Amino acid sequence: MASPRAANFIRREPRSADVVQKYQCEPMENANIVLDERPRYMQIQKALEERITAGAYPVGTLMPTEVELTQEFMASRSTVREALRQLSNRGYVDRKQGVGTRVISSATRSNYQQAFTSLEELFQVSKETYFAVLSAEVVRLSPEIASQVDGSSGDDEWILISGVRWTEEGGRPICYVQSYIPKQFLPQIVELTEYQGPFFAFLERQSGMPIEQVVQEIRAVPMPPEFGRHLGLRPGSWSLQLLRRYITARNVLIASFNWHPSDQMAYVMQIHRSRDDDQEN
């Protein structure tokens, strides 16, 4: 990717991943959780995660049942089920119907998975992770980038926000992100860079234009060395690049390049047979 000519006006120091947090396992009868802005299932997931890493639930043992956890945390069964699903996605537990939830690791695995079918699920991914802005600048698009961003021939000026998405603040880096935004949003740029949530939701609200579709392209490409350094990768590493264009009836609202380490990213898509197909066959 060619380096754009830029007029830089916001630049921040990257946040260090070397933040060590020590957790103390609470007694099993104490299910109190400090109220915060995170969804309830994430609070429960975090509490269970801390118990696993502290050894309260040893590797190889079964965790309490969904019913027991529902009673302990005074939450709905669907909420507890989602918390356990997140633990499974992070590699802590293995869930089998008729057996239960077994602890298989006291540390999370490095792979990162994405699976969603709607804007609401994309919104949730942004809420469950942490995005650190490194820079925001006005750039003139090269023909190559312009063709990917909005299909134009280039030479237009756009806002480029670059940063790193983390599992959580002080956690593990997930991907390097480049978001291209129409220059019309320049007056809101400071507010946008401080916004902890999906950029597309902020821009949709500011423009008053609802997003009608999201077009996604996935490519295996070399990881730019500068991006790789922020992710702790060696030069010559490869990436799985996800490009998403969020499109309104009028134009492209935002186009984001997400550069994931190729060996740490799995993209999951589920395809369901429609009832009409069943009836035709």
C-alpha positions as CSV (number, residue, x, y, z in Angstrom):
1,M,0.0,0.0,0.0
2,A,1.5,3.3,-1.1
3,S,2.0,5.9,1.7
4,P,-0.5,8.7,1.3
5,R,0.5,12.4,1.4
6,A,-0.8,13.6,4.7
7,A,-1.4,16.6,6.8
8,N,-1.2,15.1,10.3
9,F,-3.2,16.8,13.0
10,I,-3.7,14.2,15.7
11,R,-1.1,11.7,16.8
12,R,-1.0,9.7,20.0
13,E,1.5,7.4,21.6
14,P,0.5,3.7,21.3
15,R,-0.7,2.1,24.5
16,S,1.6,-0.5,25.9
17,A,0.5,-4.1,26.0
18,D,2.8,-4.7,28.9
19,V,0.2,-4.1,31.5
20,V,0.0,-6.8,34.2
21,Q,-3.1,-7.1,36.2
22,K,-3.3,-9.4,39.3
23,Y,-6.5,-11.0,40.1
24,Q,-7.7,-12.5,43.3
25,C,-10.3,-15.2,43.2
26,E,-13.4,-14.4,45.2
27,P,-15.0,-17.0,47.4
28,M,-17.4,-19.2,45.5
29,E,-20.4,-18.0,47.5
30,N,-19.7,-14.4,46.6
31,A,-21.1,-13.6,43.2
32,N,-21.2,-9.9,43.5
33,I,-20.0,-8.0,40.4
34,V,-19.1,-4.3,40.3
35,L,-21.7,-2.6,38.1
36,D,-20.2,-1.1,35.0
37,E,-21.1,-0.2,31.4
38,R,-20.3,-3.7,30.0
39,P,-23.1,-6.1,29.1
40,R,-24.1,-8.4,32.0
41,Y,-22.7,-11.5,30.2
42,M,-19.3,-9.9,29.9
43,Q,-19.3,-9.2,33.6
44,I,-20.0,-12.8,34.3
45,Q,-17.5,-14.0,31.7
46,K,-14.8,-11.8,33.3
47,A,-15.6,-13.2,36.8
48,L,-15.5,-16.8,35.6
49,E,-12.3,-16.1,33.6
50,E,-10.6,-14.8,36.8
51,R,-11.6,-17.9,38.6
52,I,-10.2,-20.2,35.9
53,T,-6.8,-18.3,35.8
54,A,-6.6,-18.3,39.6
55,G,-7.2,-22.1,39.7
56,A,-10.6,-22.0,41.4
57,Y,-11.8,-24.2,38.5
58,P,-8.8,-26.5,37.7
59,V,-8.0,-27.6,34.2
60,G,-9.8,-30.9,33.5
61,T,-12.7,-30.3,35.9
62,L,-16.3,-29.4,35.1
63,M,-17.6,-26.0,35.9
64,P,-20.9,-25.4,37.7
65,T,-24.0,-26.0,35.5
66,E,-25.9,-23.3,33.7
67,V,-28.6,-23.6,36.3
68,E,-26.2,-23.2,39.2
69,L,-24.5,-20.2,37.6
70,T,-27.9,-18.6,36.8
71,Q,-28.8,-18.8,40.5
72,E,-25.4,-17.7,41.7
73,F,-25.2,-14.6,39.5
74,M,-28.9,-13.9,39.5
75,A,-29.0,-13.7,35.7
76,S,-31.0,-15.3,32.9
77,R,-30.0,-18.6,31.5
78,S,-29.4,-17.0,28.1
79,T,-27.0,-14.5,29.7
80,V,-25.0,-17.2,31.4
81,R,-25.0,-19.2,28.2
82,E,-23.5,-16.3,26.3
83,A,-20.8,-15.8,29.0
84,L,-19.9,-19.5,28.6
85,R,-19.8,-19.2,24.8
86,Q,-17.3,-16.4,25.1
87,L,-15.2,-18.5,27.4
88,S,-15.3,-21.3,24.8
89,N,-14.3,-18.9,22.0
90,R,-11.3,-17.7,24.1
91,G,-10.2,-21.3,24.5
92,Y,-10.8,-21.7,28.3
93,V,-13.5,-24.3,28.2
94,D,-15.1,-27.0,26.0
95,R,-18.8,-27.4,26.1
96,K,-20.6,-30.7,25.2
97,Q,-24.3,-31.3,25.5
98,G,-25.1,-33.9,28.1
99,V,-21.6,-33.5,29.7
100,G,-21.3,-29.9,30.7
101,T,-18.6,-27.2,30.5
102,R,-15.1,-28.5,31.1
103,V,-12.1,-26.3,31.7
104,I,-9.4,-27.1,29.1
105,S,-6.9,-24.2,29.7
106,S,-6.0,-21.6,32.3
107,A,-4.9,-19.2,29.6
108,T,-6.6,-17.8,26.5
109,R,-5.6,-19.0,23.1
110,S,-4.1,-16.5,20.6
111,N,-6.5,-17.0,17.8
112,Y,-9.2,-14.4,17.3
113,Q,-12.6,-15.3,15.7
114,Q,-15.2,-13.2,14.2
115,A,-18.7,-14.4,13.3
116,F,-21.6,-12.1,12.7
117,T,-24.5,-11.6,10.3
118,S,-25.8,-8.1,11.1
119,L,-24.7,-4.5,11.9
120,E,-25.9,-5.1,15.5
121,E,-23.3,-7.9,15.9
122,L,-20.6,-5.7,14.4
123,F,-21.6,-3.1,16.9
124,Q,-21.2,-5.6,19.7
125,V,-17.7,-6.6,18.5
126,S,-16.6,-2.9,18.8
127,K,-18.2,-2.7,22.3
128,E,-16.4,-5.8,23.5
129,T,-12.9,-4.7,22.4
130,Y,-10.8,-1.6,22.9
131,F,-9.6,0.7,20.0
132,A,-6.6,3.0,20.6
133,V,-6.2,5.8,18.0
134,L,-2.6,6.4,16.9
135,S,-3.2,9.1,14.3
136,A,-5.8,11.0,12.4
137,E,-4.9,12.9,9.2
138,V,-6.2,14.2,5.9
139,V,-4.8,12.3,3.0
140,R,-5.1,12.4,-0.8
141,L,-6.1,9.0,-2.0
142,S,-3.9,7.2,-4.5
143,P,-5.8,5.5,-7.4
144,E,-5.2,2.1,-5.9
145,I,-6.7,3.0,-2.5
146,A,-9.5,5.1,-4.0
147,S,-10.6,2.1,-6.1
148,Q,-11.0,0.1,-2.9
149,V,-12.5,2.8,-0.8
150,D,-15.2,4.1,-3.1
151,G,-14.5,3.0,-6.6
152,S,-13.3,6.4,-7.7
153,S,-10.1,7.2,-9.7
154,G,-8.4,8.9,-6.8
155,D,-7.0,12.3,-6.0
156,D,-9.9,13.1,-3.5
157,E,-9.1,14.0,0.1
158,W,-10.4,11.8,2.9
159,I,-9.8,11.5,6.6
160,L,-7.6,8.6,7.6
161,I,-7.8,7.3,11.2
162,S,-5.2,4.7,12.1
163,G,-5.0,2.7,15.3
164,V,-4.9,-0.7,17.0
165,R,-7.8,-2.8,18.2
166,W,-7.1,-4.6,21.5
167,T,-8.9,-7.4,23.3
168,E,-9.3,-4.9,26.1
169,E,-7.3,-1.9,27.3
170,G,-3.9,-3.1,28.3
171,G,-4.7,-6.5,26.8
172,R,-3.6,-8.2,23.5
173,P,-3.5,-6.5,20.1
174,I,-6.0,-7.9,17.6
175,C,-5.4,-6.0,14.5
176,Y,-4.2,-2.7,12.9
177,V,-7.0,-0.6,11.5
178,Q,-7.1,2.1,8.9
179,S,-10.5,3.8,8.5
180,Y,-11.1,6.2,5.6
181,I,-13.9,8.7,6.2
182,P,-15.3,11.4,3.9
183,K,-13.7,14.8,4.6
184,Q,-17.1,16.3,5.4
185,F,-16.8,14.9,8.9
186,L,-13.6,16.9,9.7
187,P,-15.5,19.1,12.2
188,Q,-16.4,16.0,14.2
189,I,-12.9,14.4,14.0
190,V,-11.8,15.0,17.6
191,E,-15.1,13.7,19.0
192,L,-14.8,10.7,16.7
193,T,-11.3,9.8,17.8
194,E,-12.4,9.8,21.4
195,Y,-15.5,7.7,20.8
196,Q,-15.3,4.1,22.2
197,G,-17.7,2.4,19.9
198,P,-18.1,1.6,16.2
199,F,-17.2,4.5,14.0
200,F,-20.0,3.6,11.6
201,A,-22.6,4.1,14.3
202,F,-21.2,7.6,15.1
203,L,-21.1,8.6,11.5
204,E,-24.5,7.3,10.7
205,R,-25.9,9.3,13.6
206,Q,-24.1,12.5,12.5
207,S,-25.0,12.2,8.8
208,G,-28.6,11.2,9.3
209,M,-28.2,8.6,6.5
210,P,-28.8,5.0,7.5
211,I,-26.4,2.4,6.3
212,E,-28.1,0.2,3.8
213,Q,-25.4,-2.4,3.2
214,V,-21.9,-3.5,4.2
215,V,-19.6,-4.9,1.6
216,Q,-16.7,-7.0,2.9
217,E,-13.6,-8.2,1.1
218,I,-11.0,-10.6,2.6
219,R,-7.5,-11.0,1.2
220,A,-4.3,-12.6,2.3
221,V,-1.6,-10.0,1.9
222,P,1.8,-9.2,3.3
223,M,1.6,-7.3,6.6
224,P,3.2,-3.8,6.2
225,P,6.2,-3.7,8.6
226,E,5.0,-0.6,10.3
227,F,1.7,-2.2,11.2
228,G,3.3,-5.4,12.2
229,R,5.5,-3.7,14.8
230,H,2.4,-2.5,16.6
231,L,1.1,-6.0,16.7
232,G,4.4,-7.5,17.9
233,L,5.1,-9.3,14.5
234,R,8.3,-10.0,12.8
235,P,9.1,-8.4,9.4
236,G,7.8,-10.6,6.5
237,S,4.7,-11.7,8.3
238,W,1.4,-12.1,6.5
239,S,-2.0,-10.7,7.2
240,L,-5.6,-11.5,6.7
241,Q,-6.9,-8.1,5.5
242,L,-10.6,-7.4,6.0
243,L,-11.9,-4.4,4.1
244,R,-15.4,-3.3,5.0
245,R,-17.3,-0.5,3.2
246,Y,-20.4,0.9,4.9
247,I,-22.7,2.3,2.3
248,T,-25.7,4.6,2.5
249,A,-28.1,5.5,-0.3
250,R,-25.8,8.4,-1.1
251,N,-22.2,7.3,-0.7
252,V,-19.6,5.3,1.2
253,L,-19.9,6.4,4.9
254,I,-16.6,4.7,6.0
255,A,-14.2,2.2,4.6
256,S,-12.0,0.3,7.1
257,F,-9.0,-1.9,6.4
258,N,-8.4,-4.4,9.3
259,W,-5.0,-6.0,9.2
260,H,-5.0,-9.2,11.3
261,P,-2.0,-11.6,11.8
262,S,-2.7,-14.4,9.4
263,D,-2.1,-17.1,12.0
264,Q,-4.2,-15.5,14.7
265,M,-7.5,-14.8,12.8
266,A,-10.4,-17.1,11.9
267,Y,-13.4,-15.7,10.1
268,V,-16.5,-17.8,10.6
269,M,-19.5,-17.7,8.3
270,Q,-22.7,-19.7,8.6
271,I,-24.8,-20.5,5.5
272,H,-28.3,-21.7,6.1
273,R,-30.5,-23.5,3.6
274,S,-33.7,-21.6,3.0
275,R,-37.1,-23.2,3.3
276,D,-37.9,-22.3,-0.3
277,D,-34.9,-24.3,-1.4
278,D,-36.1,-27.3,0.6
279,Q,-39.5,-27.1,-1.0
280,E,-38.1,-26.8,-4.5
281,N,-36.0,-29.9,-4.1
